[in-house]
């Protein structure tokens, strides 16, 4: 965070389809701000999706490393809790494609999420589970669902059909707040910039809708038809990024930190992550560098929504992609440091390479000791580059 424009913290999920199936358009969308590519398995063929996944990964290597792949599993409105028959075939496809996230459609309970999680364990698949909240029953049990999944998607379209449209805005705010409280990533979806399917610019109401989702605390904003079948897929991504950046510039970190005091767990790793954000704000640090083997350290820091970019240093390409969904997290791949001296040297290299800070700037470093054990965030250091 130099004197130039701050990086965008809110992530952008783009649905791919006929309008965004070429390598040229995918590369342009990446440059415009796409962070996660979503493929809706309810449409198209598995062979077609396989080709698109390959195109995204190839373009990502050239343009923007660490792009996540989210597969939206259709399930069935009438699957009656039989998750094996609803999701089994597509879970196998997700595993074969090394997907980073799967979104579960039409789930109704935390039990169904646990069943899918068990299936993934049997398959030896390490894929993040995103629960789509689109049924009235899922909304009623949302606290329990959020507790057992890796993140949620607020699927406002189907939810509106279930609970009536006037109830959706407040339901969305409550879901975002609940996910924020537990540090689980949340995607806000459906008709964010719907008019851009045809028009090169959105309506004022759509711009306000996107802005409100950012203000509410969403981790990611999702484009659906705008990028899959619309006439202006690249422009839709650019517009989403512009609105998010503008709104983020108005957020006051101190107020966010005050709000986050509620319901804080009595855990060393969570306390360390929160302290990193508080110290970064107080000393005017340019960035927070989180060394993270399994992604949990960066997730904990993201939970407290610092104004500074969170550089998640990890040796794993898989963890880089998984962190692509988390607000304010910018993954960077580097080998595991072997000692504390290497931690500090690597942190300095990371911020200089990404231009997050300059020589003599202050940064905050957080990590876990021992360095290679996931989930042990307990180190905090203010470091001058």
NORLIN-V776694 format. One record per residue. NEAR is the number of other ideal C-beta (glycine too) atoms within 12 Angstrom. Layout:
NEAR, NEAR
//
This chain:
34, 19, 10, 11, 15, 27, 31, 32, 38, 46, 46, 51, 49, 50, 45, 47, 33, 19, 30, 40, 28, 20, 23, 17, 33, 38, 26, 26, 47, 39, 20, 29, 37, 45, 50, 49, 51, 50, 46, 36, 37, 26, 21, 25, 13, 22, 13, 20, 34, 23, 21, 37, 35, 23, 30, 45, 29, 20, 29, 31, 19, 17, 23, 30, 25, 37, 42, 49, 41, 48, 46, 42, 42, 28, 40, 23, 18, 14, 25, 16, 23, 20, 34, 22, 17, 28, 40, 23, 21, 36, 34, 23, 31, 38, 24, 19, 30, 24, 40, 46, 48, 47, 50, 50, 36, 35, 47, 35, 30, 28, 23, 37, 39, 23, 30, 42, 29, 19, 31, 32, 16, 15, 22, 10, 29, 24, 39, 41, 43, 46, 51, 46, 52, 39, 31, 21, 23, 37, 36, 20, 26, 40, 25, 25, 41, 34, 23, 27, 42, 39, 51, 50, 53, 47, 39, 38, 26, 29, 37, 25, 18, 25, 28, 14, 18, 10, 19, 30, 23, 20, 32, 39, 23, 27, 45, 40, 27, 31, 41, 32, 27, 30, 38, 40, 47, 48, 50, 48, 48, 34, 32, 47, 45, 29, 25, 35, 28, 19, 18, 18, 20, 31, 19, 13, 15, 28, 26, 19, 31, 41, 31, 25, 40, 38, 29, 33, 40, 45, 46, 49, 57, 48, 53, 39, 33, 46, 47, 33, 25, 35, 22, 31, 42, 32, 31, 48, 43, 31, 35, 46, 34, 28, 36, 40, 25, 22, 27, 36, 22, 17, 28, 16, 30, 19, 16, 30, 27, 17, 22, 33, 17, 14, 17, 24, 18, 9, 18, 21, 35, 30, 24, 35, 44, 38, 31, 44, 38, 32, 29, 43, 30, 19, 23, 20, 37, 40, 47, 55, 53, 54, 52, 47, 31, 29, 42, 35, 46, 48, 41, 46, 50, 48, 43, 44, 43, 46, 33, 43, 39, 49, 50, 45, 47, 42, 25, 28, 23, 26, 36, 32, 37, 39, 49, 47, 48, 50, 47, 46, 49, 40, 43, 36, 26, 30, 20, 25, 31, 15, 15, 19, 14, 20, 33, 26, 22, 34, 42, 33, 23, 37, 40, 24, 21, 29, 23, 36, 36, 21, 14, 13, 28, 30, 44, 46, 45, 50, 46, 32, 24, 20, 29, 22, 19, 25, 24, 26, 39, 25, 31, 35, 30, 28, 34, 21, 27
//
